[in-house]
Amino acid sequence: MPFHCSLAVDQTPPAVTTPCASARRPGPQPPPPPPSATTHTRPVRRDPQRPSSASRSGDRNEGRSGSAMFEGTQRRHHRRTDGRVVRFAVAFVAITAFYGRFTRVIGFEPDFLFPLENVTIAQGRDAIFTCVVNNIGGNRVSAPPEGDFTPARVAWIKADTKAILAIHEHVITNNERLSVTHNDYNTWTLNVRTVRREDRGTYMCQVNTDPMKSQSAFLEVVIPPDIVYEETSGDMMIPEGGSAKLVCKARGYPEPKILWKREDGGDIIVRTGNAIKTKMTSVEGESLLLSKVTRSEMGAYLCIAANGVPPSVSKRLMLHVHFHPLVQVPNQLVGAPQKTDITLQCYVEASPKSINYWTRESGEMIISNDKYNMTELTVSYYSAQMKLTIRKLKKSDLGGYKCISKNSIGEAEGNIRVYEMNLTKPRTLSEDEEDNAINTFNSEEDDYENRNTGRNSSSNAPSFKDQSHRLHRSSSNMIRCIYLVLLMPVLTLIKN
């Protein structure tokens, strides 16, 4: 905007002011002078050595003294000095108005205080770009034809589509998820709410200077992994010795990686074409191939999808391996005294899950009551422990018992025999009885030797025969007798 200042000299000395200065003076302003008085605003140069005609006539008419003439000369000098000040002020204002527009644009043209930062955000969240521009109050270098200057503006542009999103504080694009904020100083913010995959791209903060200034940043929209259930395997059942292929599909950005693990932390057995078996804690890939599957590989497998964007997701797949029931009996012969409790055990392996029960040797099924207590403890997906407790054992409880397991493929059974154990202690010999038994045994042995050698046992010849081996032999006979007494009940039961 050009500066407009009217220059006029007040005829009342010595106060001389310019309209620019008087414009800043508070209070009412005097009316402008008539056109005839303002047609020529430049003061007339006078010779300082030549007095004015008005002064000469005044001196003649009024008869002023020499001192009065000196005062008139001083007033004229002040007028000439004030005229020079006015001309200097006009020149300064003109120069400032002429060079000011270039000074504000060239010396203080807009610039970016911080670079525009890239943003990586998950889909569905809000993204924010912040552009800080200094000296945005400057004008454009190229002026319109009318000579005025347009203030610089900040615009947001999506570079890949060349779409103008917003100018200054106004959103241009028809997208209700976009908004622009300005802190009334130098910071502009572009907000993208609930980011979608199509919002990905390069965003530009541009200032419409000449030449144009801009800076760009990239918006990366990442998507957490998600299992594609329509293309993922479910629970699977195969016979023992068969093969199984488990498939898991996932989507997301970046593309998720699939990892297979066993839920129980066990090893995954991978078999190659050369029948080489490899145990691995995890296997990477969309598919998991299991060949010649055994019952130990039965269980839950986890398909885990991850791409670095939380949270990771997983799916649980159950692998069932079917086989004929198997029954194992750790103790087939169990003994206990009467009026005590006794427990029988069987271990069962079966898949599909089997029906397990107990019977007597005669085929009579046993049910839980005050006499019998049956429990079943699950060991793994396919194995269990069966227990039968018989309370207050009596003679009618002796005999054979069966643990039976049945499933849709077949059945198996195990046999256990219960016998009575006699805990009566055998009679022990006193020291005198033991010495008598040894002496009697020694006498009989001496008689036997005398008969064989033809010598009389009553001979007076001294005998120095060592008797230690006879004592050892008698002790061994006693131990054999004790064992025989203890084994008699068992032999009786076996014979029956």
Backbone torsions as a table, in degrees:
resi	resn	phi	psi	omega
1	MET	NA	121.5	179.6
2	PRO	-66.4	148.8	178.9
3	PHE	-83.7	134.3	178.0
4	HIS	-118.9	110.4	179.4
5	CYS	-132.1	122.6	177.0
6	SER	-88.7	128.8	-177.2
7	LEU	-104.9	122.8	176.9
8	ALA	-145.4	145.4	-177.1
9	VAL	-102.6	125.9	177.6
10	ASP	-69.7	134.1	-178.8
11	GLN	-78.4	-6.3	-179.7
12	THR	-98.0	104.0	-178.6
13	PRO	-75.5	157.2	3.1
14	PRO	-102.8	3.3	-173.7
15	ALA	-76.2	111.9	178.4
16	VAL	-123.3	121.3	-179.2
17	THR	-131.1	160.1	176.8
18	THR	-97.6	155.5	177.1
19	PRO	-62.1	-30.8	179.1
20	CYS	-63.3	-39.4	179.6
21	ALA	-74.1	-37.7	-179.5
22	SER	-69.6	-22.1	178.4
23	ALA	-65.8	-24.5	-178.6
24	ARG	-90.6	-4.8	-178.7
25	ARG	-81.8	128.1	179.0
26	PRO	-68.7	159.5	177.0
27	GLY	99.7	174.2	-178.4
28	PRO	-68.7	148.5	-177.7
29	GLN	-99.5	148.5	177.5
30	PRO	-70.0	151.4	179.2
31	PRO	-64.7	151.6	-179.9
32	PRO	-67.5	151.9	179.7
33	PRO	-70.1	160.6	178.3
34	PRO	-63.1	155.8	-176.7
35	PRO	-55.2	-33.8	-177.5
36	SER	-66.6	-27.4	-179.5
37	ALA	-84.5	-15.0	-175.2
38	THR	-114.4	6.6	-179.7
39	THR	-68.8	-29.5	179.6
40	HIS	-128.0	107.2	-175.2
41	THR	-94.5	-9.2	-177.5
42	ARG	-83.9	128.8	-179.8
43	PRO	-66.9	149.6	-178.4
44	VAL	-84.2	129.6	178.6
45	ARG	-74.1	134.6	178.5
46	ARG	-125.4	152.2	177.5
47	ASP	-76.3	123.1	-178.8
48	PRO	-65.6	-21.3	179.9
49	GLN	-82.5	-14.2	-175.5
50	ARG	-108.1	119.0	179.2
51	PRO	-72.9	155.3	-179.1
52	SER	-74.8	159.0	179.8
53	SER	-66.1	-33.6	179.3
54	ALA	-65.5	-37.7	179.5
55	SER	-68.2	-40.5	-178.4
56	ARG	-65.4	-42.7	-179.9
57	SER	-67.0	-34.1	179.1
58	GLY	-66.0	-36.9	-179.0
59	ASP	-68.2	-38.2	-179.0
60	ARG	-70.9	-41.8	-174.9
61	ASN	-75.5	-42.7	-173.4
62	GLU	-94.5	-16.1	178.7
63	GLY	65.2	46.0	-179.6
64	ARG	-64.4	155.9	178.1
65	SER	-86.4	177.0	178.8
66	GLY	-64.1	-32.7	178.9
67	SER	-67.8	-36.6	179.0
68	ALA	-66.3	-38.2	177.7
69	MET	-64.7	-36.5	178.9
70	PHE	-64.7	-38.6	178.5
71	GLU	-66.3	-37.2	177.6
72	GLY	-63.3	-40.1	178.5
73	THR	-62.8	-37.7	178.5
74	GLN	-66.2	-37.9	177.7
75	ARG	-65.1	-39.7	178.2
76	ARG	-64.7	-35.9	178.4
77	HIS	-64.6	-40.5	177.5
78	HIS	-63.4	-37.8	179.8
79	ARG	-63.8	-43.2	179.4
80	ARG	-63.7	-38.1	178.9
81	THR	-65.2	-43.4	178.6
82	ASP	-63.2	-34.8	177.9
83	GLY	-64.2	-39.7	177.9
84	ARG	-64.9	-40.1	178.2
85	VAL	-62.0	-40.9	-179.8
86	VAL	-64.1	-45.5	179.8
87	ARG	-61.8	-37.0	178.4
88	PHE	-65.9	-40.1	179.2
89	ALA	-65.0	-40.0	179.2
90	VAL	-63.4	-43.5	179.6
91	ALA	-63.0	-41.2	-179.0
92	PHE	-64.4	-42.9	179.9
93	VAL	-64.3	-41.1	-179.3
94	ALA	-64.4	-44.1	-180.0
95	ILE	-64.3	-42.4	179.2
96	THR	-62.7	-41.7	179.6
97	ALA	-67.2	-33.6	-177.1
98	PHE	-76.0	-44.5	-176.8
99	TYR	-93.0	-8.3	-175.4
100	GLY	-64.5	-39.9	-177.5
101	ARG	-64.8	-34.0	177.5
102	PHE	-76.4	-33.9	179.8
103	THR	-66.1	-40.6	-176.7
104	ARG	-72.5	-28.2	-178.5
105	VAL	-90.5	-45.1	-175.8
106	ILE	-79.0	-45.3	-177.1
107	GLY	-79.0	-29.0	-176.2
108	PHE	-130.9	40.3	-178.8
109	GLU	-71.1	155.1	-175.6
110	PRO	-60.4	142.9	174.7
111	ASP	-146.8	161.1	-177.1
112	PHE	-90.4	128.8	-178.1
113	LEU	-80.1	-38.3	179.5
114	PHE	-131.8	149.0	176.2
115	PRO	-70.0	151.9	177.0
116	LEU	-76.9	125.2	-172.3
117	GLU	-93.3	142.4	174.6
118	ASN	-65.9	150.7	-178.2
119	VAL	-127.6	128.9	172.5
120	THR	-120.2	122.5	-172.1
121	ILE	-146.0	151.5	179.6
122	ALA	-77.5	148.9	179.8
123	GLN	-60.1	137.3	-179.9
124	GLY	96.7	-11.0	178.3
125	ARG	-100.3	-179.1	-175.9
126	ASP	-102.6	137.3	178.2
127	ALA	-110.5	144.0	-177.2
128	ILE	-133.7	128.6	171.8
129	PHE	-112.7	134.8	-178.8
130	THR	-121.2	125.2	-179.0
131	CYS	-119.6	121.9	-178.7
132	VAL	-111.3	118.1	-176.3
133	VAL	-121.2	126.1	176.9
134	ASN	-93.0	153.1	176.0
135	ASN	58.0	36.8	-179.9
136	ILE	-69.6	-13.0	179.3
137	GLY	-74.8	-7.3	179.4
138	GLY	-67.5	168.6	-180.0
139	ASN	-103.6	164.6	174.8
140	ARG	-69.7	153.0	-178.9
141	VAL	-71.8	-44.6	-179.8
142	SER	-85.3	124.5	-176.7
143	ALA	-95.6	150.7	174.8
144	PRO	-64.0	167.9	-178.3
145	PRO	-59.3	-31.1	-177.3
146	GLU	-76.0	-4.4	174.4
147	GLY	93.3	-1.8	178.2
148	ASP	-90.1	165.1	-178.1
149	PHE	-115.8	141.3	179.1
150	THR	-96.3	129.2	178.8
151	PRO	-62.0	148.0	179.2
152	ALA	-68.1	148.5	-179.6
153	ARG	-128.9	154.1	177.7
154	VAL	-105.1	131.6	-179.8
155	ALA	-125.9	150.6	175.4
156	TRP	-111.3	129.9	-176.3
157	ILE	-132.9	138.4	171.7
158	LYS	-89.9	109.4	-166.5
159	ALA	-65.4	-40.2	-174.6
160	ASP	-68.2	-31.8	178.4
161	THR	-102.3	-4.6	-178.9
162	LYS	56.3	31.6	179.7
163	ALA	-95.0	130.7	176.4
164	ILE	-80.0	119.3	-177.5
165	LEU	-88.4	-44.9	-176.7
166	ALA	-156.6	151.2	174.4
167	ILE	-126.2	123.0	-178.0
168	HIS	55.6	-108.1	-178.9
169	GLU	-111.2	13.7	-175.2
170	HIS	-117.2	128.6	177.4
171	VAL	-81.3	127.3	-177.8
172	ILE	-94.3	-43.0	-176.0
173	THR	-71.4	154.7	-179.6
174	ASN	-89.3	70.4	-179.7
175	ASN	-138.7	108.3	-176.4
176	GLU	-70.8	-10.2	178.9
177	ARG	-85.6	-5.5	-179.9
178	LEU	-101.1	143.8	175.0
179	SER	-151.5	152.4	-179.5
180	VAL	-125.9	136.1	176.6
181	THR	-125.7	150.4	-179.3
182	HIS	-138.6	133.4	-176.1
183	ASN	-90.7	18.9	177.8
184	ASP	64.1	16.1	176.9
185	TYR	-131.7	-83.5	-176.1
186	ASN	-144.0	12.8	-175.2
187	THR	-119.3	126.0	175.0
188	TRP	-118.5	137.0	-175.9
189	THR	-126.3	130.1	174.8
190	LEU	-105.2	122.0	-178.8
191	ASN	-110.3	128.2	175.2
192	VAL	-116.4	108.3	-177.0
193	ARG	-88.3	147.2	176.4
194	THR	48.3	65.3	-174.0
195	VAL	-58.9	138.7	175.9
196	ARG	-114.7	170.5	-178.2
197	ARG	-63.6	-34.8	-178.5
198	GLU	-72.6	-10.8	176.5
199	ASP	-77.1	-8.7	-179.6
200	ARG	-63.5	137.8	177.8
201	GLY	152.9	-169.6	-177.3
202	THR	-97.3	130.5	178.7
203	TYR	-114.1	138.0	-173.7
204	MET	-121.6	132.7	170.4
205	CYS	-101.2	117.5	-171.3
206	GLN	-124.5	138.8	175.3
207	VAL	-112.4	129.4	-173.1
208	ASN	-83.8	56.8	171.9
209	THR	-84.1	179.3	177.4
210	ASP	-127.4	102.2	5.7
211	PRO	-77.4	163.8	-177.2
212	MET	-66.8	143.8	175.6
213	LYS	-117.3	140.8	-179.1
214	SER	-156.1	161.9	170.8
215	GLN	-144.4	150.5	-171.3
216	SER	-126.2	157.4	175.3
217	ALA	-148.4	156.2	-175.6
218	PHE	-107.4	134.9	175.7
219	LEU	-102.2	113.7	177.7
220	GLU	-104.0	123.0	-179.5
221	VAL	-104.9	115.5	-179.8
222	VAL	-104.4	152.1	-176.5
223	ILE	-124.9	126.2	178.2
224	PRO	-62.0	155.4	-179.2
225	PRO	-68.7	153.1	179.1
226	ASP	-146.6	135.5	-179.5
227	ILE	-76.5	131.9	174.5
228	VAL	-90.5	94.4	-172.7
229	TYR	-66.7	-28.3	-179.5
230	GLU	-66.1	-25.6	-177.8
231	GLU	-110.3	12.1	-177.5
232	THR	-109.9	141.6	-179.7
233	SER	-66.0	156.0	173.8
234	GLY	-108.6	-162.3	177.0
235	ASP	-60.5	144.5	-173.4
236	MET	-132.0	143.9	177.5
237	MET	-125.3	127.1	179.4
238	ILE	-138.1	154.8	175.1
239	PRO	-75.3	155.3	178.3
240	GLU	-62.6	132.4	-175.9
241	GLY	95.1	-8.1	179.4
242	GLY	-85.8	-170.5	-178.8
243	SER	-122.3	153.9	179.6
244	ALA	-140.8	140.6	176.5
245	LYS	-123.2	114.7	179.0
246	LEU	-100.3	131.1	-176.7
247	VAL	-121.9	138.2	179.0
248	CYS	-138.3	125.3	179.5
249	LYS	-116.4	141.7	179.1
250	ALA	-142.8	153.6	176.8
251	ARG	-126.1	161.7	-179.1
252	GLY	154.1	174.7	176.5
253	TYR	-138.7	126.0	-4.5
254	PRO	-60.1	169.9	-176.5
255	GLU	-62.0	128.2	-176.9
256	PRO	-70.4	153.9	172.4
257	LYS	-103.3	141.0	-177.0
258	ILE	-104.0	133.3	179.1
259	LEU	-130.2	132.8	179.7
260	TRP	-104.0	135.0	175.1
261	LYS	-143.2	158.7	173.3
262	ARG	-88.4	141.3	-176.9
263	GLU	-65.8	-34.3	-178.9
264	ASP	-83.3	3.2	179.6
265	GLY	80.9	4.8	179.3
266	GLY	-74.4	173.7	-179.3
267	ASP	-82.5	147.1	172.0
268	ILE	-94.1	126.6	-176.6
269	ILE	-95.4	117.7	179.5
270	VAL	-110.8	125.4	179.9
271	ARG	-111.7	130.2	179.1
272	THR	-93.7	179.2	-178.4
273	GLY	-64.3	-23.5	-179.8
274	ASN	-89.5	18.4	179.5
275	ALA	61.5	27.1	176.7
276	ILE	-89.0	125.4	-177.6
277	LYS	-99.4	125.6	-179.1
278	THR	-122.8	131.8	178.0
279	LYS	-99.6	127.3	-177.8
280	MET	-133.1	142.1	178.6
281	THR	-76.6	-26.7	178.0
282	SER	-152.7	154.4	179.8
283	VAL	-131.8	131.8	-179.1
284	GLU	-99.2	139.6	178.7
285	GLY	137.7	159.7	-178.5
286	GLU	-71.1	-25.1	-178.1
287	SER	-123.2	147.3	177.6
288	LEU	-125.2	117.4	-177.9
289	LEU	-104.3	122.2	178.1
290	LEU	-117.1	126.8	-178.9
291	SER	-122.0	152.6	-178.8
292	LYS	49.2	53.8	-172.7
293	VAL	-69.5	136.5	175.1
294	THR	-107.9	170.3	-178.2
295	ARG	-65.6	-23.8	179.2
296	SER	-70.8	-17.4	178.8
297	GLU	-89.4	-0.1	176.8
298	MET	-69.2	143.9	177.0
299	GLY	147.8	-167.5	-176.9
300	ALA	-95.0	133.8	176.1
301	TYR	-114.2	140.5	-178.2
302	LEU	-108.3	128.1	172.4
303	CYS	-99.9	113.2	-174.8
304	ILE	-111.7	124.3	179.3
305	ALA	-112.3	130.2	-178.8
306	ALA	-148.1	144.2	176.1
307	ASN	-138.2	18.2	-179.9
308	GLY	88.2	-7.1	178.0
309	VAL	-105.6	113.5	-178.7
310	PRO	-69.6	149.8	1.5
311	PRO	-95.7	157.2	170.8
312	SER	-75.9	155.0	-178.2
313	VAL	-126.4	158.7	-179.2
314	SER	-148.3	160.0	174.9
315	LYS	-133.5	142.6	-177.6
316	ARG	-101.2	124.0	178.1
317	LEU	-117.7	130.8	-178.0
318	MET	-100.7	126.5	176.9
319	LEU	-105.7	115.5	178.5
320	HIS	-102.9	130.0	177.6
321	VAL	-114.1	118.9	-176.0
322	HIS	-92.9	137.8	178.1
323	PHE	-158.3	165.9	-178.5
324	HIS	-68.7	142.3	179.1
325	PRO	-59.5	149.8	177.7
326	LEU	-135.0	130.6	-179.5
327	VAL	-118.5	130.3	177.5
328	GLN	-122.1	132.8	-178.9
329	VAL	-114.5	114.2	-179.2
330	PRO	-69.5	-36.6	-179.9
331	ASN	-131.3	111.3	-179.2
332	GLN	-87.1	-15.2	178.3
333	LEU	-127.0	116.1	-176.0
334	VAL	-126.9	127.8	179.7
335	GLY	-120.9	152.2	178.7
336	ALA	-160.7	151.6	176.1
337	PRO	-69.9	162.0	177.5
338	GLN	-67.5	154.8	178.9
339	LYS	65.4	22.9	173.8
340	THR	-122.0	165.6	178.4
341	ASP	-92.5	143.2	-179.6
342	ILE	-133.4	142.9	-177.5
343	THR	-121.3	130.8	176.9
344	LEU	-106.9	143.0	-176.1
345	GLN	-129.9	144.1	172.5
346	CYS	-141.4	144.6	175.2
347	TYR	-111.0	129.0	-173.6
348	VAL	-119.8	136.2	172.2
349	GLU	-125.3	127.2	-178.2
350	ALA	-163.1	145.2	173.3
351	SER	-155.6	124.8	4.4
352	PRO	-60.9	170.4	-176.2
353	LYS	-56.4	137.2	-173.9
354	SER	-101.5	165.6	172.4
355	ILE	-99.2	122.4	-175.3
356	ASN	-115.5	136.2	179.9
357	TYR	-156.5	171.2	-178.2
358	TRP	-117.9	147.5	174.0
359	THR	-139.4	161.5	169.8
360	ARG	-79.0	168.9	179.7
361	GLU	-59.7	-28.4	179.7
362	SER	-76.5	-8.5	-177.3
363	GLY	99.5	-2.7	179.2
364	GLU	-70.0	125.2	-178.5
365	MET	-76.2	139.9	-178.4
366	ILE	-98.2	134.8	176.2
367	ILE	-120.7	157.8	-178.8
368	SER	-72.3	129.9	176.5
369	ASN	-156.4	-160.8	-179.8
370	ASP	-67.6	-22.9	-177.9
371	LYS	-88.0	-40.8	-174.8
372	TYR	-120.3	143.7	175.2
373	ASN	-132.0	120.2	-178.0
374	MET	-113.2	133.6	177.0
375	THR	-132.8	156.2	178.7
376	GLU	-139.1	123.2	-177.2
377	LEU	-113.4	123.3	179.5
378	THR	-77.4	126.5	-179.7
379	VAL	-97.0	-43.3	178.9
380	SER	-149.6	-169.1	-178.8
381	TYR	-62.1	-27.1	-173.6
382	TYR	-124.3	-1.2	-176.7
383	SER	-124.7	151.5	179.7
384	ALA	-150.6	160.8	178.6
385	GLN	-114.0	124.5	179.0
386	MET	-101.4	137.5	178.4
387	LYS	-133.6	138.0	175.0
388	LEU	-127.8	121.0	179.0
389	THR	-107.8	124.9	177.5
390	ILE	-104.1	119.9	-176.9
391	ARG	-91.5	140.8	175.8
392	LYS	49.9	69.8	-176.7
393	LEU	-58.3	136.7	175.9
394	LYS	-137.3	176.8	-173.0
395	LYS	-61.3	-33.7	-179.2
396	SER	-69.6	-15.8	179.3
397	ASP	-88.0	-9.8	-179.3
398	LEU	-72.8	149.8	179.2
399	GLY	131.4	-158.9	-174.6
400	GLY	-96.7	147.0	176.6
401	TYR	-132.5	151.7	-179.4
402	LYS	-127.8	136.7	169.1
403	CYS	-107.2	125.3	-171.5
404	ILE	-122.1	138.3	177.6
405	SER	-128.5	130.2	-178.5
406	LYS	-133.5	138.3	169.4
407	ASN	-139.6	-170.9	-174.8
408	SER	-69.6	-14.3	-179.4
409	ILE	-94.1	-35.4	-178.3
410	GLY	178.8	-163.2	179.5
411	GLU	-145.4	162.0	178.5
412	ALA	-150.9	157.2	-179.6
413	GLU	-144.4	158.8	175.4
414	GLY	-131.2	146.6	-174.9
415	ASN	-112.7	138.6	177.4
416	ILE	-135.8	136.6	178.6
417	ARG	-113.0	134.6	-179.2
418	VAL	-109.2	131.8	178.1
419	TYR	-131.3	161.4	179.1
420	GLU	-87.2	135.5	179.8
421	MET	-107.7	123.4	179.2
422	ASN	-91.8	119.1	-177.3
423	LEU	-102.8	21.4	178.6
424	THR	-68.6	131.9	-177.1
425	LYS	-78.8	136.5	177.2
426	PRO	-70.8	151.7	-179.3
427	ARG	-72.4	134.2	179.5
428	THR	-104.0	146.7	-178.6
429	LEU	-84.4	143.7	174.6
430	SER	-76.3	173.9	-178.0
431	GLU	-67.2	-39.4	-179.6
432	ASP	-66.5	-41.8	179.6
433	GLU	-65.8	-37.0	179.2
434	GLU	-66.7	-38.8	178.1
435	ASP	-66.0	-41.0	177.9
436	ASN	-62.2	-39.8	179.6
437	ALA	-65.8	-38.4	179.7
438	ILE	-68.2	-42.4	-179.9
439	ASN	-64.3	-41.4	179.0
440	THR	-62.5	-42.4	179.9
441	PHE	-65.3	-38.4	179.8
442	ASN	-68.1	-39.1	178.9
443	SER	-63.5	-43.1	179.6
444	GLU	-64.6	-35.8	179.6
445	GLU	-69.4	-36.3	178.1
446	ASP	-66.2	-41.5	178.5
447	ASP	-62.2	-39.1	-179.7
448	TYR	-65.9	-39.1	179.6
449	GLU	-71.3	-37.2	178.9
450	ASN	-65.4	-39.0	178.7
451	ARG	-64.6	-36.7	-178.7
452	ASN	-76.2	-28.3	-178.3
453	THR	-95.7	-6.7	178.4
454	GLY	79.9	13.3	178.6
455	ARG	-104.6	149.2	179.7
456	ASN	-81.1	138.3	-179.6
457	SER	-69.7	-16.4	180.0
458	SER	-91.8	10.1	179.1
459	SER	-60.6	145.3	-179.1
460	ASN	-82.9	-0.4	-179.3
461	ALA	-66.9	134.3	-178.5
462	PRO	-67.6	145.4	-179.8
463	SER	-118.6	124.6	-179.3
464	PHE	-112.9	32.5	-175.1
465	LYS	-72.5	139.1	179.0
466	ASP	-76.4	128.7	-176.0
467	GLN	-102.6	4.8	-174.0
468	SER	-68.2	-35.8	-177.7
469	HIS	-69.7	-27.3	178.5
470	ARG	-69.5	-38.9	178.3
471	LEU	-63.3	-41.9	179.1
472	HIS	-64.3	-39.2	-179.2
473	ARG	-66.7	-39.1	179.9
474	SER	-67.3	-39.0	178.4
475	SER	-63.9	-39.6	178.4
476	SER	-63.5	-37.0	178.7
477	ASN	-66.1	-38.5	179.7
478	MET	-65.5	-40.9	179.3
479	ILE	-63.8	-38.1	178.9
480	ARG	-66.1	-35.8	178.2
481	CYS	-65.3	-40.4	179.3
482	ILE	-64.0	-45.5	177.8
483	TYR	-59.1	-39.2	-179.2
484	LEU	-63.9	-39.6	-179.9
485	VAL	-65.4	-40.6	-178.7
486	LEU	-69.5	-30.6	-176.5
487	LEU	-89.1	-5.6	-178.7
488	MET	-60.8	-45.6	178.9
489	PRO	-61.1	-37.5	-179.5
490	VAL	-66.8	-42.0	179.0
491	LEU	-65.3	-32.6	179.0
492	THR	-65.9	-44.3	-180.0
493	LEU	-64.3	-41.2	-179.4
494	ILE	-64.7	-39.2	179.1
495	LYS	-64.7	-38.7	178.2
496	ASN	-66.9	NA	NA
